[in-house]
């Protein structure tokens, strides 16, 4: 009996130690590339207010990779650039709309460029030619893979873009960026470029690119909030069902006043007051 009690006590102590070690492990966050610097800013602020909550941001997986890691129990939080698929819901993931951030067209051209929403396509269709909107400089477009969400968003929301992008893809030597970070870096390093992206990425990563003014409106968190700028992507906060206390508190920060202000400074409008 004494031996049995000793074994049970040892097992209980081991279980408690394992639980403590699990709680001490940093939370792992991943997701769409455009949000990763924002995620690191969240992790830093949360840790400053709650020393027991440490988090590490893992880059390079994108929404799909981070969601797979979350479903497998390898991640704790994901920021997704899309809604969940049914198989991800069935795997126990829960997504909540987090913020809307302007989708826009960004350029390395230094002077302001203003266009109308129904003529953006012309910039792509006539890529490689001098363009009056760019001071008669040759516009160099940077494209994304055909499966990329930026391409799909541009086609869905801007007249004539499908044909214009097809024309741009046919240009000899046209630049195609595989990731959000490669896209922004290529755009910064090439004169008179034009590419797509979100304001959250450009501000949080301190990119030197300028957004095009569309229909007289500059994309910003405020113009998205007011509805003056209608082109925005929604990002989703994703956790597993019944997240542990640290995940719940980190998630709550994103919707709290300090989290709302952080997102606004970086180009995002938090869409809900509660996770």
Order of alpha helices (4+ residues) and beta strands (2+ residues): alpha-beta-alpha-beta-alpha-beta-alpha-beta-beta-alpha-beta-beta-beta-alpha-alpha-beta-alpha-beta-alpha-beta-beta-alpha-beta-alpha-alpha-beta
